[in-house]
């Protein structure tokens, strides 16, 4: 009987998945959905509990930076997209939303400092149409 090899990243079977896209309404009420999806994928890839906590906090803060201007009782302003790319020992996360109402992050502010402390790489871009935060979080290979 022939066997089929399922691709692996650091020994964890990924079933051929190289990226995952989560798309939700751009509103704070939906940030928890993105955070949960990222944590689930991180757990599947072998991130430690401590790394998962950092990852969840970082994604929560990145999403909040992009949808924080939407009033709590207001309607969503388009969509918030979170693309997760599986790398060797890393998870690359790109969060994108409409640039309308999104201000450049205060790089000396609390939120940006939290992000910087939680991830290995962090960048911000705004092309006038969309605003984007890219982050990379490494994990301890082989540690569960």
N, CA, C and O atoms as a GROMACS GRO file, in nm:
protein
  576
    1UNK      N    1   0.085  -0.118   0.000
    1UNK     CA    2   0.000   0.000   0.000
    1UNK      C    3   0.089   0.124   0.000
    1UNK      O    4   0.178   0.135   0.085
    2UNK      N    5   0.069   0.218  -0.094
    2UNK     CA    6   0.152   0.338  -0.099
    2UNK      C    7   0.122   0.430   0.019
    2UNK      O    8   0.010   0.434   0.070
    3UNK      N    9   0.225   0.502   0.062
    3UNK     CA   10   0.204   0.597   0.172
    3UNK      C   11   0.215   0.740   0.117
    3UNK      O   12   0.283   0.765   0.017
    4UNK      N   13   0.150   0.830   0.183
    4UNK     CA   14   0.152   0.971   0.146
    4UNK      C   15   0.220   1.046   0.259
    4UNK      O   16   0.180   1.035   0.375
    5UNK      N   17   0.323   1.121   0.226
    5UNK     CA   18   0.395   1.199   0.328
    5UNK      C   19   0.325   1.333   0.346
    5UNK      O   20   0.306   1.408   0.250
    6UNK      N   21   0.288   1.361   0.469
    6UNK     CA   22   0.227   1.490   0.502
    6UNK      C   23   0.339   1.586   0.540
    6UNK      O   24   0.421   1.552   0.625
    7UNK      N   25   0.346   1.706   0.477
    7UNK     CA   26   0.453   1.800   0.509
    7UNK      C   27   0.459   1.831   0.658
    7UNK      O   28   0.358   1.834   0.728
    8UNK      N   29   0.582   1.856   0.705
    8UNK     CA   30   0.604   1.886   0.846
    8UNK      C   31   0.680   2.017   0.860
    8UNK      O   32   0.761   2.052   0.775
    9UNK      N   33   0.655   2.086   0.966
    9UNK     CA   34   0.733   2.203   1.006
    9UNK      C   35   0.784   2.173   1.145
    9UNK      O   36   0.705   2.158   1.238
   10UNK      N   37   0.915   2.163   1.161
   10UNK     CA   38   0.976   2.129   1.289
   10UNK      C   39   0.914   2.003   1.350
   10UNK      O   40   0.893   1.996   1.471
   11UNK      N   41   0.883   1.904   1.266
   11UNK     CA   42   0.830   1.778   1.315
   11UNK      C   43   0.680   1.777   1.339
   11UNK      O   44   0.625   1.672   1.374
   12UNK      N   45   0.613   1.889   1.321
   12UNK     CA   46   0.468   1.897   1.341
   12UNK      C   47   0.400   1.884   1.204
   12UNK      O   48   0.432   1.959   1.112
   13UNK      N   49   0.309   1.793   1.191
   13UNK     CA   50   0.238   1.777   1.064
   13UNK      C   51   0.148   1.899   1.040
   13UNK      O   52   0.068   1.937   1.126
   14UNK      N   53   0.162   1.958   0.920
   14UNK     CA   54   0.081   2.076   0.887
   14UNK      C   55  -0.026   2.044   0.784
   14UNK      O   56  -0.105   2.131   0.747
   15UNK      N   57  -0.031   1.919   0.737
   15UNK     CA   58  -0.130   1.876   0.638
   15UNK      C   59  -0.124   1.963   0.513
   15UNK      O   60  -0.226   1.987   0.449
   16UNK      N   61  -0.005   2.010   0.479
   16UNK     CA   62   0.013   2.090   0.358
   16UNK      C   63  -0.026   2.236   0.373
   16UNK      O   64  -0.014   2.312   0.277
   17UNK      N   65  -0.073   2.276   0.489
   17UNK     CA   66  -0.116   2.413   0.510
   17UNK      C   67   0.006   2.503   0.529
   17UNK      O   68   0.085   2.482   0.621
   18UNK      N   69   0.019   2.602   0.443
   18UNK     CA   70   0.127   2.699   0.455
   18UNK      C   71   0.077   2.832   0.508
   18UNK      O   72   0.154   2.909   0.567
   19UNK      N   73  -0.052   2.860   0.487
   19UNK     CA   74  -0.107   2.984   0.539
   19UNK      C   75  -0.256   2.968   0.567
   19UNK      O   76  -0.324   2.883   0.510
   20UNK      N   77  -0.304   3.051   0.657
   20UNK     CA   78  -0.444   3.052   0.696
   20UNK      C   79  -0.490   3.197   0.694
   20UNK      O   80  -0.418   3.285   0.741
   21UNK      N   81  -0.609   3.222   0.640
   21UNK     CA   82  -0.665   3.357   0.638
   21UNK      C   83  -0.791   3.360   0.723
   21UNK      O   84  -0.883   3.281   0.703
   22UNK      N   85  -0.794   3.453   0.818
   22UNK     CA   86  -0.912   3.474   0.900
   22UNK      C   87  -0.964   3.613   0.865
   22UNK      O   88  -0.890   3.711   0.876
   23UNK      N   89  -1.090   3.623   0.824
   23UNK     CA   90  -1.150   3.750   0.784
   23UNK      C   91  -1.277   3.771   0.864
   23UNK      O   92  -1.370   3.690   0.857
   24UNK      N   93  -1.281   3.881   0.940
   24UNK     CA   94  -1.396   3.912   1.024
   24UNK      C   95  -1.433   4.059   1.006
   24UNK      O   96  -1.353   4.136   0.955
   25UNK      N   97  -1.554   4.098   1.047
   25UNK     CA   98  -1.587   4.241   1.043
   25UNK      C   99  -1.487   4.320   1.128
   25UNK      O  100  -1.445   4.276   1.235
   26UNK      N  101  -1.451   4.438   1.080
   26UNK     CA  102  -1.352   4.522   1.148
   26UNK      C  103  -1.418   4.594   1.266
   26UNK      O  104  -1.456   4.711   1.258
   27UNK      N  105  -1.428   4.520   1.375
   27UNK     CA  106  -1.488   4.572   1.498
   27UNK      C  107  -1.426   4.498   1.616
   27UNK      O  108  -1.392   4.380   1.605
   28UNK      N  109  -1.413   4.567   1.727
   28UNK     CA  110  -1.351   4.506   1.846
   28UNK      C  111  -1.421   4.378   1.891
   28UNK      O  112  -1.358   4.291   1.950
   29UNK      N  113  -1.549   4.367   1.864
   29UNK     CA  114  -1.623   4.247   1.905
   29UNK      C  115  -1.569   4.120   1.839
   29UNK      O  116  -1.589   4.010   1.890
   30UNK      N  117  -1.501   4.134   1.725
   30UNK     CA  118  -1.454   4.017   1.651
   30UNK      C  119  -1.306   3.987   1.670
   30UNK      O  120  -1.256   3.888   1.618
   31UNK      N  121  -1.235   4.071   1.743
   31UNK     CA  122  -1.092   4.050   1.767
   31UNK      C  123  -1.070   3.917   1.840
   31UNK      O  124  -0.970   3.850   1.816
   32UNK      N  125  -1.161   3.880   1.928
   32UNK     CA  126  -1.148   3.753   2.002
   32UNK      C  127  -1.148   3.633   1.908
   32UNK      O  128  -1.082   3.533   1.936
   33UNK      N  129  -1.221   3.641   1.797
   33UNK     CA  130  -1.223   3.532   1.700
   33UNK      C  131  -1.086   3.515   1.637
   33UNK      O  132  -1.036   3.404   1.623
   34UNK      N  133  -1.024   3.626   1.598
   34UNK     CA  134  -0.890   3.623   1.538
   34UNK      C  135  -0.790   3.570   1.639
   34UNK      O  136  -0.707   3.484   1.608
   35UNK      N  137  -0.797   3.622   1.760
   35UNK     CA  138  -0.704   3.580   1.867
   35UNK      C  139  -0.714   3.429   1.893
   35UNK      O  140  -0.613   3.362   1.910
   36UNK      N  141  -0.835   3.378   1.895
   36UNK     CA  142  -0.855   3.234   1.919
   36UNK      C  143  -0.801   3.150   1.804
   36UNK      O  144  -0.741   3.045   1.826
   37UNK      N  145  -0.822   3.195   1.681
   37UNK     CA  146  -0.771   3.121   1.565
   37UNK      C  147  -0.619   3.116   1.565
   37UNK      O  148  -0.560   3.012   1.536
   38UNK      N  149  -0.556   3.228   1.598
   38UNK     CA  150  -0.409   3.233   1.602
   38UNK      C  151  -0.358   3.140   1.713
   38UNK      O  152  -0.260   3.068   1.692
   39UNK      N  153  -0.421   3.143   1.828
   39UNK     CA  154  -0.378   3.056   1.938
   39UNK      C  155  -0.394   2.909   1.902
   39UNK      O  156  -0.307   2.828   1.935
   40UNK      N  157  -0.501   2.874   1.836
   40UNK     CA  158  -0.524   2.735   1.795
   40UNK      C  159  -0.415   2.688   1.699
   40UNK      O  160  -0.362   2.578   1.714
   41UNK      N  161  -0.383   2.771   1.600
   41UNK     CA  162  -0.278   2.733   1.506
   41UNK      C  163  -0.143   2.726   1.577
   41UNK      O  164  -0.065   2.634   1.551
   42UNK      N  165  -0.115   2.821   1.664
   42UNK     CA  166   0.010   2.817   1.740
   42UNK      C  167   0.023   2.691   1.824
   42UNK      O  168   0.130   2.630   1.830
   43UNK      N  169  -0.087   2.652   1.887
   43UNK     CA  170  -0.086   2.528   1.967
   43UNK      C  171  -0.061   2.408   1.876
   43UNK      O  172   0.015   2.318   1.913
   44UNK      N  173  -0.122   2.407   1.762
   44UNK     CA  174  -0.104   2.298   1.665
   44UNK      C  175   0.041   2.288   1.619
   44UNK      O  176   0.090   2.179   1.589
   45UNK      N  177   0.110   2.402   1.613
   45UNK     CA  178   0.248   2.405   1.567
   45UNK      C  179   0.349   2.380   1.679
   45UNK      O  180   0.469   2.377   1.654
   46UNK      N  181   0.300   2.361   1.802
   46UNK     CA  182   0.389   2.325   1.911
   46UNK      C  183   0.439   2.439   1.997
   46UNK      O  184   0.536   2.422   2.070
   47UNK      N  185   0.376   2.554   1.989
   47UNK     CA  186   0.415   2.666   2.075
   47UNK      C  187   0.391   2.630   2.221
   47UNK      O  188   0.295   2.560   2.253
   48UNK      N  189   0.477   2.677   2.308
   48UNK     CA  190   0.459   2.653   2.451
   48UNK      C  191   0.345   2.741   2.502
   48UNK      O  192   0.301   2.833   2.433
   49UNK      N  193   0.297   2.713   2.622
   49UNK     CA  194   0.190   2.794   2.682
   49UNK      C  195   0.233   2.939   2.691
   49UNK      O  196   0.155   3.029   2.659
   50UNK      N  197   0.355   2.963   2.735
   50UNK     CA  198   0.406   3.100   2.746
   50UNK      C  199   0.411   3.169   2.610
   50UNK      O  200   0.375   3.286   2.598
   51UNK      N  201   0.457   3.097   2.508
   51UNK     CA  202   0.462   3.153   2.373
   51UNK      C  203   0.322   3.182   2.320
   51UNK      O  204   0.301   3.282   2.252
   52UNK      N  205   0.227   3.093   2.351
   52UNK     CA  206   0.089   3.115   2.307
   52UNK      C  207   0.029   3.240   2.374
   52UNK      O  208  -0.044   3.316   2.309
   53UNK      N  209   0.058   3.259   2.499
   53UNK     CA  210   0.008   3.378   2.569
   53UNK      C  211   0.064   3.503   2.503
   53UNK      O  212  -0.010   3.598   2.477
   54UNK      N  213   0.194   3.504   2.475
   54UNK     CA  214   0.256   3.619   2.407
   54UNK      C  215   0.195   3.641   2.270
   54UNK      O  216   0.166   3.754   2.232
   55UNK      N  217   0.175   3.533   2.195
   55UNK     CA  218   0.118   3.541   2.061
   55UNK      C  219  -0.023   3.597   2.065
   55UNK      O  220  -0.057   3.686   1.986
   56UNK      N  221  -0.106   3.548   2.156
   56UNK     CA  222  -0.243   3.597   2.168
   56UNK      C  223  -0.246   3.746   2.204
   56UNK      O  224  -0.322   3.823   2.145
   57UNK      N  225  -0.162   3.785   2.300
   57UNK     CA  226  -0.157   3.927   2.339
   57UNK      C  227  -0.111   4.014   2.223
   57UNK      O  228  -0.165   4.122   2.201
   58UNK      N  229  -0.010   3.968   2.149
   58UNK     CA  230   0.042   4.045   2.037
   58UNK      C  231  -0.064   4.062   1.928
   58UNK      O  232  -0.081   4.172   1.876
   59UNK      N  233  -0.133   3.956   1.894
   59UNK     CA  234  -0.237   3.964   1.791
   59UNK      C  235  -0.352   4.051   1.838
   59UNK      O  236  -0.407   4.129   1.760
   60UNK      N  237  -0.388   4.039   1.964
   60UNK     CA  238  -0.494   4.124   2.020
   60UNK      C  239  -0.456   4.271   2.007
   60UNK      O  240  -0.538   4.353   1.965
   61UNK      N  241  -0.333   4.305   2.043
   61UNK     CA  242  -0.288   4.444   2.036
   61UNK      C  243  -0.279   4.493   1.892
   61UNK      O  244  -0.318   4.606   1.862
   62UNK      N  245  -0.228   4.409   1.800
   62UNK     CA  246  -0.220   4.448   1.659
   62UNK      C  247  -0.359   4.476   1.603
   62UNK      O  248  -0.379   4.576   1.534
   63UNK      N  249  -0.454   4.388   1.630
   63UNK     CA  250  -0.592   4.409   1.584
   63UNK      C  251  -0.652   4.536   1.645
   63UNK      O  252  -0.718   4.613   1.577
   64UNK      N  253  -0.627   4.556   1.773
   64UNK     CA  254  -0.681   4.674   1.841
   64UNK      C  255  -0.624   4.803   1.784
   64UNK      O  256  -0.694   4.904   1.777
   65UNK      N  257  -0.497   4.800   1.742
   65UNK     CA  258  -0.437   4.917   1.679
   65UNK      C  259  -0.512   4.955   1.552
   65UNK      O  260  -0.522   5.073   1.518
   66UNK      N  261  -0.566   4.854   1.482
   66UNK     CA  262  -0.633   4.879   1.354
   66UNK      C  263  -0.782   4.905   1.364
   66UNK      O  264  -0.838   4.973   1.278
   67UNK      N  265  -0.848   4.855   1.467
   67UNK     CA  266  -0.993   4.875   1.479
   67UNK      C  267  -1.029   4.957   1.602
   67UNK      O  268  -1.147   4.975   1.632
   68UNK      N  269  -0.930   5.008   1.673
   68UNK     CA  270  -0.955   5.082   1.796
   68UNK      C  271  -1.037   5.208   1.778
   68UNK      O  272  -1.100   5.254   1.874
   69UNK      N  273  -1.038   5.264   1.657
   69UNK     CA  274  -1.114   5.387   1.633
   69UNK      C  275  -1.261   5.365   1.604
   69UNK      O  276  -1.337   5.461   1.598
   70UNK      N  277  -1.302   5.240   1.587
   70UNK     CA  278  -1.442   5.209   1.559
   70UNK      C  279  -1.520   5.218   1.690
   70UNK      O  280  -1.485   5.149   1.786
   71UNK      N  281  -1.626   5.301   1.695
   71UNK     CA  282  -1.704   5.311   1.819
   71UNK      C  283  -1.761   5.176   1.861
   71UNK      O  284  -1.801   5.096   1.777
   72UNK      N  285  -1.763   5.151   1.993
   72UNK     CA  286  -1.813   5.023   2.043
   72UNK      C  287  -1.955   4.993   1.997
   72UNK      O  288  -1.988   4.878   1.969
   73UNK      N  289  -2.039   5.096   1.988
   73UNK     CA  290  -2.177   5.074   1.947
   73UNK      C  291  -2.198   5.100   1.798
   73UNK      O  292  -2.311   5.095   1.750
   74UNK      N  293  -2.089   5.129   1.726
   74UNK     CA  294  -2.098   5.156   1.582
   74UNK      C  295  -2.085   5.029   1.500
   74UNK      O  296  -2.042   4.925   1.550
   75UNK      N  297  -2.122   5.040   1.372
   75UNK     CA  298  -2.109   4.924   1.284
   75UNK      C  299  -1.963   4.900   1.246
   75UNK      O  300  -1.881   4.991   1.253
   76UNK      N  301  -1.930   4.777   1.205
   76UNK     CA  302  -1.794   4.749   1.159
   76UNK      C  303  -1.759   4.838   1.040
   76UNK      O  304  -1.846   4.875   0.962
   77UNK      N  305  -1.632   4.870   1.027
   77UNK     CA  306  -1.583   4.952   0.917
   77UNK      C  307  -1.506   4.864   0.819
   77UNK      O  308  -1.383   4.868   0.816
   78UNK      N  309  -1.576   4.785   0.741
   78UNK     CA  310  -1.512   4.695   0.647
   78UNK      C  311  -1.473   4.565   0.716
   78UNK      O  312  -1.545   4.513   0.801
   79UNK      N  313  -1.357   4.512   0.676
   79UNK     CA  314  -1.312   4.384   0.728
   79UNK      C  315  -1.173   4.394   0.788
   79UNK      O  316  -1.091   4.478   0.749
   80UNK      N  317  -1.149   4.307   0.883
   80UNK     CA  318  -1.018   4.289   0.944
   80UNK      C  319  -0.970   4.153   0.896
   80UNK      O  320  -1.037   4.052   0.918
   81UNK      N  321  -0.854   4.150   0.831
   81UNK     CA  322  -0.800   4.024   0.782
   81UNK      C  323  -0.670   3.992   0.855
   81UNK      O  324  -0.587   4.079   0.878
   82UNK      N  325  -0.656   3.866   0.891
   82UNK     CA  326  -0.536   3.819   0.957
   82UNK      C  327  -0.486   3.698   0.880
   82UNK      O  328  -0.550   3.593   0.877
   83UNK      N  329  -0.369   3.713   0.816
   83UNK     CA  330  -0.308   3.602   0.744
   83UNK      C  331  -0.194   3.547   0.828
   83UNK      O  332  -0.107   3.621   0.874
   84UNK      N  333  -0.196   3.416   0.847
   84UNK     CA  334  -0.095   3.345   0.925
   84UNK      C  335  -0.014   3.260   0.830
   84UNK      O  336  -0.069   3.179   0.755
   85UNK      N  337   0.117   3.278   0.831
   85UNK     CA  338   0.206   3.199   0.746
   85UNK      C  339   0.297   3.114   0.834
   85UNK      O  340   0.364   3.165   0.924
   86UNK      N  341   0.297   2.986   0.805
   86UNK     CA  342   0.377   2.892   0.882
   86UNK      C  343   0.518   2.891   0.823
   86UNK      O  344   0.536   2.868   0.704
   87UNK      N  345   0.617   2.916   0.908
   87UNK     CA  346   0.757   2.910   0.866
   87UNK      C  347   0.832   2.810   0.951
   87UNK      O  348   0.774   2.749   1.041
   88UNK      N  349   0.959   2.792   0.924
   88UNK     CA  350   1.041   2.703   1.005
   88UNK      C  351   1.069   2.768   1.139
   88UNK      O  352   1.153   2.858   1.148
   89UNK      N  353   1.000   2.724   1.241
   89UNK     CA  354   1.020   2.778   1.375
   89UNK      C  355   0.954   2.912   1.399
   89UNK      O  356   0.977   2.973   1.503
   90UNK      N  357   0.872   2.960   1.304
   90UNK     CA  358   0.806   3.089   1.321
   90UNK      C  359   0.662   3.085   1.273
   90UNK      O  360   0.622   2.997   1.196
   91UNK      N  361   0.588   3.180   1.319
   91UNK     CA  362   0.455   3.207   1.268
   91UNK      C  363   0.455   3.354   1.229
   91UNK      O  364   0.478   3.441   1.313
   92UNK      N  365   0.431   3.382   1.102
   92UNK     CA  366   0.424   3.519   1.053
   92UNK      C  367   0.278   3.560   1.049
   92UNK      O  368   0.194   3.489   0.993
   93UNK      N  369   0.248   3.673   1.109
   93UNK     CA  370   0.110   3.720   1.120
   93UNK      C  371   0.101   3.857   1.054
   93UNK      O  372   0.177   3.948   1.088
   94UNK      N  373   0.008   3.872   0.960
   94UNK     CA  374  -0.018   4.000   0.896
   94UNK      C  375  -0.163   4.036   0.922
   94UNK      O  376  -0.254   3.962   0.886
   95UNK      N  377  -0.184   4.151   0.984
   95UNK     CA  378  -0.319   4.198   1.014
   95UNK      C  379  -0.343   4.322   0.929
   95UNK      O  380  -0.262   4.415   0.930
   96UNK      N  381  -0.455   4.323   0.854
   96UNK     CA  382  -0.486   4.431   0.760
   96UNK      C  383  -0.628   4.478   0.782
   96UNK      O  384  -0.718   4.397   0.805
   97UNK      N  385  -0.649   4.610   0.775
   97UNK     CA  386  -0.782   4.669   0.783
   97UNK      C  387  -0.785   4.794   0.698
   97UNK      O  388  -0.680   4.842   0.653
   98UNK      N  389  -0.902   4.848   0.677
   98UNK     CA  390  -0.915   4.974   0.606
   98UNK      C  391  -0.837   5.082   0.679
   98UNK      O  392  -0.837   5.088   0.802
   99UNK      N  393  -0.770   5.168   0.603
   99UNK     CA  394  -0.689   5.274   0.663
   99UNK      C  395  -0.775   5.390   0.715
   99UNK      O  396  -0.725   5.476   0.787
  100UNK      N  397  -0.903   5.391   0.680
  100UNK     CA  398  -0.991   5.499   0.724
  100UNK      C  399  -0.996   5.505   0.876
  100UNK      O  400  -1.037   5.409   0.941
  101UNK      N  401  -0.954   5.616   0.932
  101UNK     CA  402  -0.959   5.636   1.076
  101UNK      C  403  -0.845   5.572   1.154
  101UNK      O  404  -0.839   5.585   1.276
  102UNK      N  405  -0.753   5.504   1.086
  102UNK     CA  406  -0.640   5.440   1.154
  102UNK      C  407  -0.523   5.537   1.155
  102UNK      O  408  -0.477   5.583   1.050
  103UNK      N  409  -0.476   5.567   1.273
  103UNK     CA  410  -0.363   5.658   1.286
  103UNK      C  411  -0.233   5.579   1.297
  103UNK      O  412  -0.233   5.463   1.339
  104UNK      N  413  -0.124   5.643   1.260
  104UNK     CA  414   0.008   5.581   1.275
  104UNK      C  415   0.029   5.552   1.422
  104UNK      O  416   0.005   5.639   1.506
  105UNK      N  417   0.073   5.431   1.456
  105UNK     CA  418   0.093   5.397   1.597
  105UNK      C  419   0.198   5.488   1.662
  105UNK      O  420   0.296   5.527   1.600
  106UNK      N  421   0.173   5.518   1.786
  106UNK     CA  422   0.271   5.593   1.866
  106UNK      C  423   0.378   5.494   1.908
  106UNK      O  424   0.356   5.412   1.997
  107UNK      N  425   0.494   5.501   1.844
  107UNK     CA  426   0.600   5.402   1.869
  107UNK      C  427   0.659   5.415   2.009
  107UNK      O  428   0.734   5.328   2.054
  108UNK      N  429   0.625   5.523   2.079
  108UNK     CA  430   0.667   5.538   2.218
  108UNK      C  431   0.554   5.504   2.314
  108UNK      O  432   0.571   5.508   2.436
  109UNK      N  433   0.436   5.470   2.257
  109UNK     CA  434   0.318   5.443   2.340
  109UNK      C  435   0.318   5.303   2.398
  109UNK      O  436   0.396   5.217   2.357
  110UNK      N  437   0.230   5.283   2.493
  110UNK     CA  438   0.221   5.155   2.564
  110UNK      C  439   0.192   5.038   2.470
  110UNK      O  440   0.260   4.936   2.476
  111UNK      N  441   0.092   5.053   2.382
  111UNK     CA  442   0.052   4.943   2.294
  111UNK      C  443   0.164   4.897   2.202
  111UNK      O  444   0.185   4.777   2.186
  112UNK      N  445   0.237   4.990   2.143
  112UNK     CA  446   0.346   4.954   2.053
  112UNK      C  447   0.460   4.889   2.130
  112UNK      O  448   0.523   4.796   2.081
  113UNK      N  449   0.486   4.939   2.250
  113UNK     CA  450   0.591   4.879   2.334
  113UNK      C  451   0.554   4.737   2.376
  113UNK      O  452   0.642   4.651   2.385
  114UNK      N  453   0.427   4.712   2.401
  114UNK     CA  454   0.381   4.577   2.433
  114UNK      C  455   0.408   4.486   2.313
  114UNK      O  456   0.462   4.377   2.327
  115UNK      N  457   0.368   4.532   2.194
  115UNK     CA  458   0.391   4.452   2.073
  115UNK      C  459   0.539   4.422   2.054
  115UNK      O  460   0.576   4.308   2.026
  116UNK      N  461   0.622   4.522   2.068
  116UNK     CA  462   0.766   4.504   2.050
  116UNK      C  463   0.822   4.400   2.146
  116UNK      O  464   0.910   4.322   2.110
  117UNK      N  465   0.772   4.400   2.268
  117UNK     CA  466   0.822   4.306   2.370
  117UNK      C  467   0.776   4.163   2.346
  117UNK      O  468   0.843   4.068   2.389
  118UNK      N  469   0.664   4.145   2.277
  118UNK     CA  470   0.604   4.012   2.264
  118UNK      C  471   0.646   3.936   2.139
  118UNK      O  472   0.631   3.814   2.134
  119UNK      N  473   0.699   4.005   2.039
  119UNK     CA  474   0.730   3.940   1.912
  119UNK      C  475   0.877   3.960   1.874
  119UNK      O  476   0.947   4.040   1.935
  120UNK      N  477   0.921   3.884   1.775
  120UNK     CA  478   1.060   3.892   1.729
  120UNK      C  479   1.080   3.996   1.621
  120UNK      O  480   1.191   4.048   1.605
  121UNK      N  481   0.975   4.027   1.546
  121UNK     CA  482   0.983   4.123   1.437
  121UNK      C  483   0.849   4.193   1.426
  121UNK      O  484   0.744   4.132   1.444
  122UNK      N  485   0.853   4.324   1.396
  122UNK     CA  486   0.730   4.404   1.393
  122UNK      C  487   0.746   4.516   1.292
  122UNK      O  488   0.848   4.584   1.290
  123UNK      N  489   0.644   4.536   1.207
  123UNK     CA  490   0.645   4.649   1.115
  123UNK      C  491   0.503   4.700   1.092
  123UNK      O  492   0.405   4.630   1.117
  124UNK      N  493   0.496   4.822   1.045
  124UNK     CA  494   0.370   4.893   1.022
  124UNK      C  495   0.373   4.954   0.884
  124UNK      O  496   0.477   5.005   0.841
  125UNK      N  497   0.262   4.950   0.812
  125UNK     CA  498   0.251   5.014   0.681
  125UNK      C  499   0.110   5.068   0.663
  125UNK      O  500   0.013   5.010   0.711
  126UNK      N  501   0.101   5.180   0.592
  126UNK     CA  502  -0.028   5.240   0.560
  126UNK      C  503  -0.014   5.300   0.421
  126UNK      O  504   0.061   5.396   0.401
  127UNK      N  505  -0.088   5.243   0.324
  127UNK     CA  506  -0.079   5.293   0.187
  127UNK      C  507  -0.193   5.389   0.153
  127UNK      O  508  -0.211   5.425   0.036
  128UNK      N  509  -0.269   5.431   0.253
  128UNK     CA  510  -0.382   5.520   0.231
  128UNK      C  511  -0.513   5.447   0.210
  128UNK      O  512  -0.620   5.502   0.235
  129UNK      N  513  -0.506   5.324   0.166
  129UNK     CA  514  -0.625   5.241   0.146
  129UNK      C  515  -0.637   5.140   0.260
  129UNK      O  516  -0.744   5.122   0.318
  130UNK      N  517  -0.526   5.074   0.290
  130UNK     CA  518  -0.524   4.978   0.400
  130UNK      C  519  -0.410   5.009   0.495
  130UNK      O  520  -0.308   5.067   0.456
  131UNK      N  521  -0.429   4.968   0.619
  131UNK     CA  522  -0.323   4.975   0.720
  131UNK      C  523  -0.288   4.832   0.755
  131UNK      O  524  -0.374   4.745   0.762
  132UNK      N  525  -0.157   4.808   0.778
  132UNK     CA  526  -0.111   4.670   0.799
  132UNK      C  527  -0.007   4.665   0.909
  132UNK      O  528   0.081   4.751   0.918
  133UNK      N  529  -0.018   4.563   0.992
  133UNK     CA  530   0.084   4.533   1.091
  133UNK      C  531   0.132   4.391   1.065
  133UNK      O  532   0.052   4.297   1.059
  134UNK      N  533   0.263   4.377   1.049
  134UNK     CA  534   0.326   4.247   1.028
  134UNK      C  535   0.406   4.213   1.152
  134UNK      O  536   0.480   4.297   1.204
  135UNK      N  537   0.392   4.090   1.199
  135UNK     CA  538   0.474   4.047   1.312
  135UNK      C  539   0.517   3.903   1.292
  135UNK      O  540   0.452   3.826   1.221
  136UNK      N  541   0.626   3.867   1.356
  136UNK     CA  542   0.678   3.732   1.350
  136UNK      C  543   0.704   3.687   1.493
  136UNK      O  544   0.764   3.759   1.573
  137UNK      N  545   0.657   3.567   1.525
  137UNK     CA  546   0.678   3.508   1.657
  137UNK      C  547   0.745   3.373   1.640
  137UNK      O  548   0.691   3.284   1.574
  138UNK      N  549   0.862   3.357   1.700
  138UNK     CA  550   0.935   3.230   1.697
  138UNK      C  551   0.884   3.139   1.808
  138UNK      O  552   0.818   3.182   1.902
  139UNK      N  553   0.916   3.010   1.793
  139UNK     CA  554   0.883   2.919   1.902
  139UNK      C  555   0.998   2.823   1.925
  139UNK      O  556   1.084   2.804   1.839
  140UNK      N  557   0.998   2.765   2.041
  140UNK     CA  558   1.102   2.670   2.082
  140UNK      C  559   1.079   2.539   2.011
  140UNK      O  560   0.981   2.471   2.040
  141UNK      N  561   1.166   2.502   1.921
  141UNK     CA  562   1.151   2.378   1.845
  141UNK      C  563   1.156   2.258   1.939
  141UNK      O  564   1.245   2.245   2.023
  142UNK      N  565   1.058   2.172   1.921
  142UNK     CA  566   1.058   2.047   1.996
  142UNK      C  567   1.009   2.058   2.139
  142UNK      O  568   1.002   1.956   2.208
  143UNK      N  569   0.975   2.176   2.186
  143UNK     CA  570   0.926   2.192   2.324
  143UNK      C  571   0.776   2.204   2.320
  143UNK      O  572   0.721   2.283   2.243
  144UNK      N  573   0.710   2.126   2.402
  144UNK     CA  574   0.562   2.134   2.409
  144UNK      C  575   0.518   2.166   2.549
  144UNK      O  576   0.398   2.177   2.575
   0.00000   0.00000   0.00000
